[in-house]
Every structure is written in C-alpha cells, then in structure tokens.
Amino acid sequence: MTGVRTLDGSAAVRTLGAMIDHVAVDGRAAGAADLGAAVAARYGHFTAMQVRGGRVCGLALHLDRLREATRELFGTALDEELVLATARLALRGEPDASVRVIVAERDGLRVIATAAPAHAWPAGPQALLPVPYQRYLPHIKHLGGFPQAHLGLRARAEGFDDALLVGPDGLISEGTIANLGCSDGERIVWPEAPMLRGITMALLEGELPAERRPLTVADLPAHPAVFMTNSWGVVPVCRVGDLPLKTDETAMARVAAAYEGVPWDVL
C-alpha cells in the first residue's frame, strides 16, 4: 500500500529529492536575527504540508487552519498572501519538499516557513502503541510538540512505529502526528474524541461518507481496515498494542484511491 503519492501517481519513498533546509520569515530569506526569533518562538501554531512538483494537496484547508488558529490564539486576521510568499521563498525553487508554516508571537506576530526534505510513510503497515495522553487544545496544531515526540520515541523503542493517544475514558483520539480512521469499504469512521482535524482527514471526508463514533482499541478488529492519515498520505495499521488487525485490501484500496484522486494546488 502506497503511503503517499507523487504527482504522476507513482509511489514515493520516505525521503525525496536533495537535502534541503531553508527558512524564510515574513516574506524574506531568514537572517541571523530571524533564525534566533524562529528558534525562540514558543507561543503559536503551524501547519505541515508536502510539496510535490510545486503543488500542495489541500492548500485551501491549510490556509483555513492557519487563519482560524490565528484568530483564536491572537485575535487578529492572518495575512494569507504573506503566508504564501513566505512558503514559496522557503522552497527556493525546490519542486519537492516538506514545508512547515508557523505563525508565532516573537516581538510581534511572525510568519515563519521552513523547507526540509520531502517525506512519506515508511513502507508497510504500522504498529501502534496505545498510550494515555490528551493534547491541550487538541483542535489546534500548536507549538510545543515535546510530549508527542517523546511518546513516539518511546513507542519506537518498544518495537512499534508510533504511539496512539488514548483518553482516561479509554477512547482513542489520534496518533502523535496523524489521525486514525476505520473503513468498512464504503464509510469512514473517525474517533469521537477531542482531536485535530487533519488535512488529509478533511480531504477524505470530501470524497467518502464519514461519521464519528466513540472508539476503543478493542473496537478496532471489527472494522475491515484501520489506517492512519496525515500530510504524508494514508497507511494501514496492522497492530495496536498486542492486538493484531487484519486489512481488507478492497476497503483499504478504496480509501487510498479517494486520497489519490484529490487534485493538488499550485503553491
């Protein structure tokens, strides 16, 4: 199962293209002072997107996310043209990259964009370690991801690919950087719990019928396919803790085809 696609539909590898690491701030290439401000920024939010051939999947949704979070956290409007200009400058002509756009408070509101090597899911289905954790303000993709990074590293140290966040009531919410979904071949079921509505999640909801239900780890085997989604794409889940999951290839292929049919937007 392909984790993410290139614009010609071929499978992508985990890291694509040349090694790049560029930063732009407020529509200009970052200087030393800008880099210091970017590193020191603590209060803010961001969106992460994959760029292929100068295009982004769900660009309007990324801008919506940044605009709504800026209004909620800072009580002000977002300059979307500045966001786009800063992201383009960070790319510096690279056609393929992993781009992160940050809106943060540091001596005023700053728009920071970074461009790094493009990413895709590792090959093969994912194994997830359930861990008790609930993100603060989970509907916002905010700065300060240390807890998720720590939980992900702990999961990998125990032989898993990532962690699955579970609330005190036993209900699944999301992964450390991804949404979890289930499919019966026709309809997607997302967890009914506080979470970030991911861009790929939103894109799939525009292509397939979807609903939310309370889900526990014990509920997952009843679904023909369980998968994770983020800007890297869609990937099946084969195990959660000690619980093995079977994947109905037809159900999983329908989800993958829905994602792969979404057009990409020029950045």
TIZADREN-349133 format. One line per 3 residues: for each residue x, y negated, z negated of N, C-alpha, C. Coordinates in Angstrom, 2 decimals, m for minus. Atoms other than C-alpha are relative to their C-alpha. Layout:
TIZADREN-349133
X,Y,Z,X,Y,Z,X,Y,Z | ...
//
This chain:
TIZADREN-349133
0.84,1.19,0.00,0.00,0.00,0.00,0.88,m1.24,0.00 | m0.79,1.21,m0.11,1.44,m3.34,1.05,m0.33,m0.96,m1.13 | 0.24,0.93,1.08,1.90,m5.80,m1.79,m0.33,m1.39,0.47
0.28,1.31,m0.56,1.91,m8.95,0.30,0.35,0.06,1.47 | m0.25,m0.06,m1.44,1.93,m9.69,3.99,0.77,m1.22,0.49 | m0.56,1.12,m0.72,3.92,m11.85,6.33,m1.05,m0.46,0.99
1.02,0.53,m0.89,2.09,m13.94,8.92,m0.30,0.92,1.17 | 0.28,m0.93,m1.09,2.44,m11.21,11.55,m0.63,1.30,m0.50 | 0.67,m1.16,0.56,0.84,m8.69,9.18,0.93,1.10,m0.46
m0.93,m1.05,0.40,3.99,m6.68,8.53,0.25,m0.05,m1.49 | m0.26,m0.07,1.43,5.00,m5.55,5.07,1.16,m0.90,m0.38 | m1.08,0.84,0.51,7.12,m7.94,3.04,0.78,0.77,m1.05
m0.80,m0.58,1.06,9.96,m6.91,0.79,m0.06,m0.92,m1.21 | 0.12,0.77,1.23,10.38,m8.18,m2.74,0.62,m1.38,0.14 | m0.63,1.29,m0.21,12.77,m10.97,m1.75,0.24,m0.18,1.49
m0.08,0.25,m1.42,12.64,m12.52,1.70,0.92,m1.18,0.27 | m0.73,1.17,m0.45,14.98,m14.82,3.57,1.26,m0.28,m0.78 | m1.25,0.40,0.63,18.09,m16.64,2.48,m0.26,m0.45,m1.43
0.11,0.47,1.37,18.77,m17.51,m1.13,m0.10,m1.52,0.01 | 0.21,1.45,0.04,17.36,m20.99,m1.68,m0.42,m0.37,m1.41 | 0.37,0.48,1.33,16.89,m23.04,m4.80,0.02,m1.52,0.06
0.10,1.43,m0.21,15.67,m26.57,m4.13,m1.01,m0.60,m0.96 | 0.91,0.71,0.88,13.96,m29.15,m6.34,m0.27,m1.38,0.58 | 0.39,1.35,m0.38,12.04,m32.29,m5.43,m0.91,m0.55,m1.09
0.78,0.65,1.04,10.43,m34.81,m7.78,m0.63,m1.26,0.58 | 0.72,1.21,m0.40,7.77,m37.39,m6.94,0.31,m0.40,1.44 | m0.18,0.28,m1.42,8.32,m37.09,m3.20,1.41,m0.30,0.44
m1.40,0.22,m0.38,12.12,m37.32,m3.22,0.84,1.18,m0.48 | m0.93,m1.03,0.44,15.02,m34.90,m3.48,0.46,m0.32,m1.42 | m0.31,0.24,1.41,15.85,m34.46,m7.15,1.46,m0.37,m0.20
m1.34,0.36,0.43,18.87,m36.28,m8.51,0.26,0.54,m1.39 | m0.37,m0.53,1.31,20.65,m35.57,m11.77,m1.02,m0.38,m1.08 | 0.97,0.43,1.00,18.20,m37.63,m13.84,m1.32,0.73,0.17
1.23,m0.73,m0.27,15.25,m35.95,m12.13,0.09,1.44,m0.50 | m0.16,m1.38,0.45,16.64,m32.50,m12.85,m0.08,0.09,m1.52 | 0.08,0.02,1.45,17.06,m33.44,m16.50,m1.44,m0.13,m0.47
1.40,0.18,0.36,13.44,m34.60,m16.65,m0.79,1.28,0.26 | 0.71,m1.23,m0.35,12.26,m31.43,m14.94,0.26,1.09,m1.03 | m0.34,m1.02,0.98,14.11,m29.19,m17.37,m0.61,m0.32,m1.35
0.48,0.39,1.32,12.95,m31.18,m20.39,m1.52,m0.04,m0.11 | 1.46,0.08,0.03,9.26,m31.27,m19.39,m0.59,1.17,m0.79 | 0.60,m1.04,0.84,7.18,m29.36,m21.94,m1.52,0.03,0.13
1.46,0.07,m0.04,3.59,m30.56,m21.52,m0.45,m0.18,1.43 | 0.47,0.11,m1.37,1.97,m29.87,m18.19,m0.56,1.31,0.50 | 0.59,m1.18,m0.63,0.65,m27.30,m15.77,0.62,0.17,1.39
m0.62,m0.25,m1.30,1.58,m25.76,m12.43,m0.84,0.97,0.82 | 0.52,m1.06,m0.86,0.60,m23.59,m9.50,1.18,0.60,0.73 | m1.07,m0.72,m0.69,2.75,m20.98,m7.78,m0.56,0.56,1.30
0.50,m0.43,m1.30,2.38,m20.21,m4.09,1.12,0.62,0.82 | m0.93,m0.58,m0.95,4.05,m18.10,m1.45,m0.15,m0.69,1.34 | m0.02,0.65,m1.31,5.03,m19.82,1.79,0.57,0.97,1.01
m0.45,m0.86,m1.09,5.33,m17.78,4.98,m0.17,m0.77,1.31 | 0.07,0.73,m1.26,6.19,m19.48,8.27,m0.55,m1.40,m0.18 | 0.47,1.35,0.27,5.44,m22.85,6.67,m1.47,m0.07,m0.37
1.42,m0.04,0.34,1.92,m21.72,5.67,m0.22,0.60,m1.39 | 0.37,m0.44,1.34,0.19,m21.03,2.35,m1.39,0.59,0.05 | 1.32,m0.62,0.10,m2.72,m18.73,1.58,m0.79,m0.70,m1.12
0.82,0.66,1.00,m5.46,m20.71,m0.18,0.53,m1.34,m0.46 | m0.58,1.28,0.39,m3.80,m24.13,m0.13,m1.02,m0.90,m0.69 | 1.02,0.86,0.61,m7.06,m25.93,m0.93,m0.28,0.42,m1.44
0.23,m0.48,1.35,m7.53,m23.73,m4.00,1.16,m0.38,m0.93 | m1.15,0.45,0.79,m4.01,m24.54,m5.21,m0.16,m1.48,m0.38 | 0.19,1.43,0.28,m4.79,m28.26,m4.90,m1.15,m0.21,m0.99
1.11,0.09,0.95,m8.12,m27.77,m6.69,0.48,0.29,m1.42 | m0.53,m0.37,1.32,m6.30,m26.05,m9.56,0.79,m1.15,m0.61 | m0.82,1.09,0.52,m3.79,m28.88,m9.90,m0.84,m1.22,m0.33
0.84,1.17,0.22,m6.44,m31.59,m9.60,m0.83,0.15,m1.28 | 0.87,m0.20,1.17,m8.77,m30.08,m12.23,0.81,0.03,m1.29 | m0.81,m0.06,1.21,m5.98,m29.34,m14.72,0.58,m1.37,m0.34
m0.51,1.35,0.25,m4.53,m32.84,m14.30,m1.08,m0.85,m0.65 | 1.10,0.76,0.60,m7.93,m34.32,m15.07,m0.23,0.42,m1.44 | 0.27,m0.49,1.36,m8.38,m32.10,m18.14,1.13,m0.34,m0.97
m1.12,0.19,0.92,m4.89,m32.45,m19.61,0.43,m1.46,m0.13 | m0.53,1.36,0.01,m4.06,m36.05,m18.66,m1.08,m1.07,0.17 | 1.08,0.96,m0.15,m7.45,m37.67,m18.00,0.19,m0.95,1.15
m0.27,0.87,m1.15,m6.33,m39.03,m14.64,m0.10,0.79,1.28 | 0.09,m0.64,m1.30,m6.60,m38.31,m10.94,1.38,0.42,0.47 | m1.25,m0.50,m0.57,m3.93,m36.38,m9.06,0.20,m0.56,1.40
m0.35,0.46,m1.35,m2.18,m37.84,m6.02,0.34,1.24,0.83 | m0.21,m1.24,m0.73,m2.61,m34.84,m3.72,0.98,m0.15,1.16 | m0.98,0.22,m1.07,m0.61,m36.37,m0.89,1.42,0.04,m0.55
m1.31,m0.08,0.63,2.31,m36.76,m3.29,0.36,1.45,m0.30 | m0.24,m1.43,0.24,1.94,m33.10,m4.26,0.49,0.67,1.28 | m0.37,m0.64,m1.26,2.10,m32.01,m0.61,1.37,m0.48,0.47
m1.29,0.55,m0.44,5.01,m34.34,0.20,1.14,0.58,m0.83 | m1.04,m0.52,0.87,6.98,m33.10,m2.80,0.27,1.47,0.28 | m0.17,m1.42,m0.32,6.36,m29.43,m1.97,0.73,0.17,1.33
m0.68,m0.10,m1.31,7.42,m29.96,1.65,1.47,m0.36,m0.12 | m1.39,0.41,0.16,10.57,m31.74,0.58,0.81,1.08,m0.71 | m0.71,m1.08,0.69,11.47,m28.91,m1.79,0.35,1.13,0.95
m0.28,m1.07,m0.96,11.26,m26.47,1.11,1.22,m0.30,0.87 | m1.14,0.43,m0.85,13.83,m28.46,3.16,0.07,0.83,1.28 | 0.03,m0.69,m1.28,12.73,m26.72,6.33,m0.01,1.51,m0.08
0.05,m1.46,0.12,12.80,m23.18,4.94,m1.41,0.49,0.32 | 1.34,m0.47,m0.35,9.89,m21.24,6.51,m0.63,0.90,m1.04 | 0.51,m0.97,0.97,9.58,m18.63,3.74,0.59,m0.31,m1.37
m0.50,0.32,1.34,9.82,m19.38,0.03,m1.09,0.24,m1.02 | 0.91,0.02,1.13,8.24,m19.12,m3.38,0.05,m1.41,m0.57 | 0.05,1.40,0.39,7.11,m22.64,m4.26,m0.85,m0.16,m1.26
0.73,0.33,1.22,6.06,m23.88,m7.68,m0.14,m1.52,m0.06 | 0.26,1.43,0.16,4.42,m27.29,m8.09,m0.46,m0.24,m1.43 | 0.24,0.29,1.42,4.44,m28.68,m11.64,m0.46,m1.44,m0.14
0.43,1.35,0.38,2.54,m31.68,m12.96,0.24,m0.11,m1.50 | m0.44,0.04,1.40,4.12,m32.71,m16.26,0.18,m1.42,m0.49 | m0.24,1.28,0.65,4.47,m35.56,m18.71,1.46,m0.08,m0.40
m1.39,0.27,0.37,8.03,m36.85,m18.88,0.31,m1.42,0.42 | m0.11,1.42,m0.33,8.33,m40.63,m19.06,m1.01,m0.36,1.08 | 1.06,0.19,m0.97,5.04,m40.75,m17.21,m0.33,1.31,0.69
0.43,m1.21,m0.69,3.24,m38.23,m15.03,0.95,0.27,1.17 | m0.95,m0.35,m1.05,5.68,m36.41,m12.75,m0.52,1.19,0.80 | 0.29,m1.15,m0.87,5.15,m34.08,m9.79,1.33,0.61,0.40
m1.27,m0.70,m0.22,7.96,m31.52,m9.56,m0.28,1.23,0.84 | 0.15,m1.20,m0.83,8.30,m28.88,m6.85,1.34,0.72,0.09 | m1.20,m0.82,m0.16,10.79,m26.04,m6.72,m0.24,1.02,1.10
0.07,m1.02,m1.04,11.52,m23.66,m3.84,1.08,1.03,m0.29 | m0.90,m1.12,0.29,13.10,m20.26,m4.50,m0.27,1.11,1.01 | 0.24,m1.08,m0.96,13.38,m17.00,m2.54,m1.42,0.54,m0.08
1.36,m0.53,m0.07,10.04,m15.60,m1.41,m0.08,1.36,m0.69 | 0.18,m1.22,0.77,8.60,m12.72,m3.43,m1.20,0.79,0.50 | 1.14,m0.88,m0.17,6.30,m9.74,m3.02,0.01,1.00,m1.14
0.03,m1.04,1.02,5.17,m6.97,m5.34,1.07,1.05,0.28 | m0.87,m1.16,m0.22,7.66,m4.15,m5.89,m0.78,1.11,0.70 | 0.65,m1.07,m0.72,6.93,m1.12,m3.74,m0.66,0.98,m0.97
0.66,m1.02,0.78,4.42,1.35,m5.15,m0.97,m0.52,m1.04 | 0.96,0.39,1.02,1.56,1.27,m7.67,0.67,m0.40,m1.31 | m0.55,0.55,1.24,2.06,m0.46,m11.00,m0.50,0.75,m1.23
0.35,m0.54,1.30,2.09,0.95,m14.53,0.01,m1.15,m1.00 | 0.16,1.13,0.90,0.87,m1.47,m17.22,m0.06,0.45,m1.45 | 0.02,m0.27,1.44,1.42,m1.52,m20.98,m1.01,m0.95,m0.65
0.94,0.89,0.69,m1.62,m2.84,m22.92,0.65,m0.61,m1.24 | m0.55,0.69,1.16,m0.56,m5.45,m25.47,m1.03,m0.98,m0.54 | 0.95,0.96,0.57,m2.63,m7.57,m27.89,0.52,m1.42,0.14
m0.42,1.39,m0.17,m2.34,m11.18,m26.75,m1.08,m0.75,0.76 | 0.94,0.89,m0.69,m4.60,m14.05,m25.68,0.68,m1.34,0.23 | m0.63,1.28,m0.30,m3.21,m17.10,m23.90,m0.83,m1.16,m0.55
0.66,1.24,0.39,m4.01,m20.56,m25.25,m0.48,m0.72,1.26 | 0.60,0.62,m1.19,m6.29,m22.47,m22.84,0.22,0.89,1.23 | m0.33,m0.95,m1.06,m6.28,m19.42,m20.56,m0.46,m0.41,1.39
0.48,0.42,m1.32,m8.19,m21.16,m17.75,0.96,m0.96,0.68 | m1.00,0.90,m0.57,m5.19,m23.47,m17.22,1.33,0.72,0.14 | m1.34,m0.58,m0.23,m1.89,m22.34,m15.72,1.01,m1.02,m0.55
m0.79,1.04,0.66,0.09,m24.36,m18.23,1.44,0.43,m0.20 | m1.40,m0.28,0.28,3.78,m24.63,m19.02,0.12,0.72,m1.34 | m0.22,m0.70,1.25,5.25,m22.56,m21.81,m0.35,1.46,0.10
0.32,m1.40,m0.22,5.14,m19.01,m20.50,0.89,0.98,m0.74 | m0.89,m0.91,0.72,7.59,m17.56,m23.03,m0.71,1.26,m0.49 | 0.63,m1.23,0.49,5.06,m15.16,m24.62,m0.23,1.03,1.09
0.23,m0.96,m1.09,4.08,m13.62,m21.27,1.31,0.59,0.50 | m1.29,m0.51,m0.46,7.71,m13.37,m20.19,0.55,1.04,m0.97 | m0.49,m0.94,1.01,8.63,m11.67,m23.46,m0.77,1.31,0.05
0.81,m1.21,m0.05,5.72,m9.23,m23.24,0.29,0.81,1.26 | m0.35,m0.70,m1.23,6.59,m8.41,m19.63,1.34,0.72,m0.12 | m1.31,m0.63,0.21,10.21,m7.72,m20.55,m0.10,1.19,m0.94
0.18,m1.11,0.92,9.12,m5.56,m23.46,m0.65,1.19,0.69 | 0.67,m1.07,m0.74,6.82,m3.58,m21.17,0.99,0.72,0.92 | m0.97,m0.63,m0.91,9.62,m3.00,m18.65,1.03,0.81,m0.77
m0.94,m0.75,0.83,11.95,m1.89,m21.44,m0.58,1.35,m0.42 | 0.67,m1.25,0.37,9.38,0.80,m22.26,m0.41,0.83,1.20 | 0.25,m0.80,m1.20,9.20,2.04,m18.67,m1.22,m0.38,0.80
1.15,0.48,m0.75,6.24,0.02,m17.41,0.44,m1.12,0.95 | m0.30,1.09,m0.93,6.08,m2.56,m14.63,m0.36,m1.36,m0.57 | 0.42,1.28,0.58,4.29,m5.24,m16.66,m0.93,0.30,m1.17
0.92,m0.12,1.12,2.01,m5.89,m19.61,m1.41,m0.39,0.43 | 1.41,0.34,m0.21,m1.80,m6.05,m19.64,m0.50,m0.59,m1.31 | 0.41,0.70,1.21,m3.23,m8.58,m22.10,m1.40,0.44,m0.43
1.26,m0.51,0.56,m6.00,m7.28,m24.37,m0.33,m0.81,m1.24 | 0.43,0.81,1.12,m8.02,m9.34,m26.84,m0.21,0.82,m1.26 | 0.20,m0.70,1.27,m8.67,m8.49,m30.51,m1.24,0.90,0.00
1.19,m0.84,m0.13,m12.03,m7.00,m29.45,0.22,1.19,0.93 | m0.31,m1.10,m0.89,m10.25,m4.55,m27.14,m0.31,m0.26,1.45 | 0.36,0.31,m1.38,m11.39,m6.33,m23.99,1.21,m0.50,0.79
m1.07,0.42,m0.91,m8.97,m6.73,m21.08,m0.28,m1.43,0.47 | 0.15,1.33,m0.59,m8.34,m10.30,m19.94,0.76,m0.10,1.32 | m0.82,0.20,m1.20,m5.44,m10.42,m17.45,1.38,0.59,m0.24
m1.39,m0.36,0.16,m1.84,m9.49,m16.80,0.81,m1.21,m0.42 | m0.83,1.13,0.42,1.12,m11.67,m17.72,0.03,m1.09,1.07 | 0.00,0.98,m1.10,1.10,m13.34,m14.27,m0.98,0.39,1.09
0.90,m0.52,m1.03,m1.76,m11.59,m12.48,m1.36,0.29,m0.59 | 1.33,m0.45,0.40,m5.45,m10.75,m12.59,m0.14,1.48,0.26 | 0.34,m1.40,m0.22,m6.72,m7.21,m12.94,m1.42,0.08,0.53
1.32,m0.22,m0.57,m9.65,m6.09,m10.80,m0.25,1.47,0.23 | 0.41,m1.37,m0.31,m11.57,m2.88,m10.12,m0.90,m0.03,1.22 | 0.83,m0.08,m1.20,m13.27,m1.77,m6.91,m0.66,1.35,0.10
0.69,m1.25,m0.31,m15.88,0.83,m6.04,m0.10,0.21,1.50 | 0.05,m0.07,m1.45,m15.29,0.32,m2.33,m0.87,m1.06,0.62 | 0.90,1.03,m0.49,m17.98,m2.33,m1.99,0.11,m1.28,m0.81
0.07,1.13,0.91,m17.83,m4.60,m5.02,1.24,m0.03,m0.90 | m1.09,0.17,0.95,m15.03,m6.02,m7.16,m0.57,m0.32,m1.37 | 0.36,0.30,1.38,m15.42,m6.02,m10.94,1.23,m0.60,m0.68
m1.06,0.67,0.76,m13.28,m8.51,m12.89,m0.35,0.08,m1.49 | 0.30,0.02,1.44,m12.96,m8.53,m16.69,m0.82,m1.23,m0.38 | 0.73,1.12,0.60,m15.47,m10.69,m18.55,0.74,m0.37,m1.28
m0.84,0.40,1.11,m12.99,m12.42,m20.82,0.67,m1.32,0.37 | m0.74,1.23,m0.31,m11.09,m15.73,m21.13,1.24,0.33,0.82 | m1.13,m0.28,m0.88,m8.56,m15.77,m18.29,0.20,m1.16,0.97
m0.24,0.90,m1.12,m7.01,m17.77,m15.49,m0.65,0.58,1.24 | 0.56,m0.44,m1.28,m9.00,m17.55,m12.26,1.08,m0.20,1.06 | m1.11,0.08,m0.92,m6.15,m16.74,m9.93,m0.42,m0.36,1.41
0.30,0.41,m1.37,m5.93,m18.00,m6.37,m0.40,1.21,0.85 | 0.36,m1.19,m0.77,m5.94,m14.50,m4.85,m1.32,0.56,m0.47 | 1.29,m0.39,0.54,m8.82,m13.59,m7.15,m1.12,m0.81,0.66
1.01,0.86,m0.61,m10.79,m16.57,m5.83,m0.16,0.28,1.49 | 0.07,m0.31,m1.44,m9.91,m15.73,m2.22,m0.78,1.29,0.24 | 0.72,m1.27,m0.15,m11.16,m12.15,m2.65,m1.49,m0.18,m0.28
1.41,0.25,0.30,m14.40,m13.45,m4.17,m0.72,m0.64,1.19 | 0.59,0.57,m1.21,m14.96,m15.31,m0.91,m0.18,1.02,1.11 | 0.04,m1.02,m1.05,m14.59,m12.08,1.08,m0.84,1.22,m0.38
0.68,m1.20,0.46,m16.20,m9.34,m1.06,m0.96,m0.34,m1.14 | 0.87,0.21,1.17,m19.13,m9.13,m3.53,0.80,0.23,m1.27 | m0.77,m0.11,1.24,m17.82,m9.60,m7.07,m0.88,m0.32,m1.19
0.69,0.29,1.25,m19.03,m9.67,m10.65,0.99,0.14,m1.15 | m0.82,m0.15,1.20,m17.62,m9.85,m14.17,m0.73,0.87,m1.02 | 0.53,m0.85,1.05,m18.12,m7.24,m16.88,1.05,0.14,m1.09
m0.98,m0.34,1.04,m16.51,m6.57,m20.26,0.67,1.33,0.35 | m0.75,m1.21,m0.35,m13.77,m4.00,m19.57,1.01,0.32,m1.09 | m1.05,m0.50,0.88,m11.66,m1.93,m21.94,0.90,0.91,0.82
m0.89,m0.92,m0.69,m8.73,0.26,m20.99,m0.71,1.31,0.28 | 0.71,m1.27,m0.17,m10.97,3.31,m21.48,m1.00,m0.04,1.14 | 0.96,0.12,m1.09,m13.38,1.95,m18.84,0.64,0.16,1.38
m0.64,0.10,m1.31,m10.80,1.83,m16.04,m0.09,1.27,0.85 | 0.05,m1.19,m0.86,m10.80,5.51,m14.89,m1.32,0.19,0.73 | 1.29,m0.14,m0.66,m14.48,5.20,m13.95,m0.05,m0.74,1.34
m0.02,0.78,m1.24,m13.51,2.86,m11.10,0.92,0.66,1.02 | m0.82,m0.66,m1.02,m12.23,4.30,m7.81,1.36,m0.65,0.24 | m1.28,0.68,m0.21,m9.49,1.67,m7.56,0.15,m1.12,m1.02
m0.36,1.09,0.91,m7.81,m0.63,m10.10,1.23,m0.66,0.59 | m1.08,0.71,m0.68,m5.46,m3.32,m8.84,0.33,m1.31,m0.72 | m0.41,1.30,0.51,m3.56,m6.49,m9.71,0.11,m0.97,1.18
m0.11,1.03,m1.02,m3.63,m9.77,m7.78,0.72,m1.22,m0.55 | m0.51,1.35,0.25,m1.55,m12.92,m7.76,0.47,m0.55,1.33 | m0.41,0.60,m1.26,0.14,m15.14,m5.17,0.86,0.95,0.84
m0.78,m0.99,m0.73,2.30,m12.13,m4.23,m0.90,0.91,0.83 | 0.92,m0.83,m0.76,m0.82,m10.32,m2.96,m0.78,0.94,m0.89 | 0.83,m1.00,0.68,m2.64,m7.15,m4.06,0.80,1.30,m0.10
m0.73,m1.24,0.19,m1.17,m3.96,m5.53,m0.81,0.92,m0.92 | 0.77,m0.90,0.86,m2.83,m0.83,m7.03,0.69,0.25,m1.33 | m0.49,m0.38,1.32,m2.44,0.22,m10.66,m0.18,1.51,m0.16
0.05,m1.45,0.12,m1.62,3.87,m11.32,m0.08,0.49,m1.45 | m0.01,m0.43,1.40,m1.38,3.91,m15.12,m0.12,m1.21,m0.91 | 0.07,1.03,1.05,m2.35,1.82,m18.15,0.26,0.70,m1.33
m0.41,m0.73,1.18,m0.56,2.95,m21.28,0.22,1.46,0.36 | m0.11,m1.43,m0.29,m0.83,6.75,m21.38,m1.12,0.50,0.92 | 1.18,m0.38,m0.77,m3.96,6.72,m19.20,0.30,m0.06,1.50
m0.24,0.03,m1.44,m3.34,7.77,m15.56,m1.26,m0.42,0.75 | 1.11,0.45,m0.83,m5.54,6.18,m12.87,0.18,0.52,1.41 | m0.03,m0.41,m1.39,m6.40,7.63,m9.50,m0.44,m1.16,0.88
0.35,1.08,m0.92,m6.66,5.34,m6.49,m0.69,0.59,1.23 | 0.71,m0.35,m1.22,m9.31,5.88,m3.84,0.56,m0.88,1.12 | m0.69,0.78,m1.04,m7.39,4.84,m0.72,m0.97,m0.82,0.84
0.97,0.76,m0.78,m10.55,3.76,1.10,m0.42,m1.26,m0.74 | 0.38,1.16,0.80,m11.62,1.47,m1.74,1.13,m1.01,m0.05 | m1.14,0.91,0.10,m8.12,0.05,m2.08,0.28,m0.67,1.34
m0.24,0.57,m1.33,m7.78,m0.45,1.67,m0.99,m1.12,0.30 | 1.00,1.05,m0.23,m10.99,m2.49,1.69,0.41,m1.30,m0.70 | m0.47,1.18,0.72,m9.59,m4.86,m0.93,1.19,m0.62,0.73
m1.19,0.51,m0.70,m6.25,m5.15,0.88,m0.37,m0.66,1.32 | 0.41,0.56,m1.29,m7.98,m5.77,4.22,m0.69,m1.35,m0.19 | 0.66,1.28,0.28,m10.10,m8.53,2.68,1.03,m1.09,m0.24
m1.05,1.00,0.25,m6.99,m10.30,1.42,0.77,m0.31,1.28 | m0.81,0.21,m1.20,m5.07,m9.80,4.64,m0.77,m0.74,1.09 | 0.80,0.73,m0.99,m7.97,m11.31,6.62,m0.15,m1.47,m0.30
0.12,1.42,0.36,m7.75,m14.66,4.80,1.02,m0.81,0.81 | m0.95,0.81,m0.76,m6.22,m17.35,7.05,0.96,m0.76,m0.90 | m1.00,0.80,0.72,m3.09,m19.22,5.96,m0.05,m1.43,0.50
0.10,1.42,m0.29,m2.98,m23.01,5.86,1.39,m0.62,0.15 | m1.27,0.71,m0.18,m0.19,m25.25,7.13,0.25,m0.88,m1.22 | m0.35,0.80,1.18,1.61,m26.81,4.16,0.35,m1.41,0.43
//
